[in-house]
Amino acid sequence: MEHQRKVIHVELKKPYNGKRNYYFGSVAAIYDTLPVEIVGIAAGALWNVFGKEQKYVGRLAIIREGRLLSKKTNRGKKGEKR
């Protein structure tokens, strides 16, 4: 069985600090790196969008919510024989 983690891709229409693509694990993490003026939508409003859709298209950015699939491993499990 695969593990799934949420990933949020922010694609800016104009580069910020020389980059156009950013990847985050949560909506809150976006605003630790990017100011609201660069993203074009506040965190609360983005939460509302992701409650209905998996994509936000704005004047300044396209923000997509997706799933990162990874293989299940036994690494990090303590006390169990392999």
CORDA-V883564 format. One record per pair of residues at least 4 apart in sequence whose ideal C-beta (glycine too) atoms are under 6 Angstrom apart, sorted by the first residue. I is the first residue (numbers start at 0). J is the second residue. D is the distance in whole Angstrom. If there is no record, write none. Layout:
# CORDA-V883564
i:I j:J d:D
i:I j:J d:D
This chain:
# CORDA-V883564
i:0 j:71 d:6
i:1 j:68 d:5
i:2 j:69 d:5
i:2 j:71 d:6
i:3 j:66 d:5
i:3 j:68 d:6
i:4 j:67 d:5
i:6 j:22 d:6
i:6 j:65 d:5
i:6 j:67 d:5
i:7 j:23 d:5
i:7 j:64 d:5
i:8 j:22 d:6
i:8 j:63 d:5
i:9 j:21 d:4
i:9 j:60 d:6
i:9 j:62 d:5
i:10 j:20 d:6
i:10 j:61 d:5
i:11 j:15 d:6
i:11 j:19 d:5
i:11 j:60 d:5
i:12 j:59 d:6
i:14 j:18 d:6
i:14 j:19 d:5
i:15 j:37 d:5
i:23 j:28 d:4
i:23 j:29 d:5
i:24 j:28 d:6
i:26 j:42 d:6
i:26 j:45 d:5
i:26 j:46 d:6
i:29 j:33 d:6
i:30 j:42 d:6
i:33 j:37 d:5
i:33 j:38 d:5
i:35 j:41 d:6
i:38 j:60 d:5
i:39 j:57 d:4
i:39 j:58 d:6
i:39 j:59 d:3
i:39 j:60 d:5
i:40 j:44 d:5
i:40 j:45 d:5
i:40 j:57 d:6
i:48 j:52 d:6
i:48 j:55 d:5
i:49 j:64 d:5
i:53 j:64 d:5
i:54 j:63 d:5
i:55 j:62 d:4
i:56 j:61 d:5
i:73 j:81 d:6
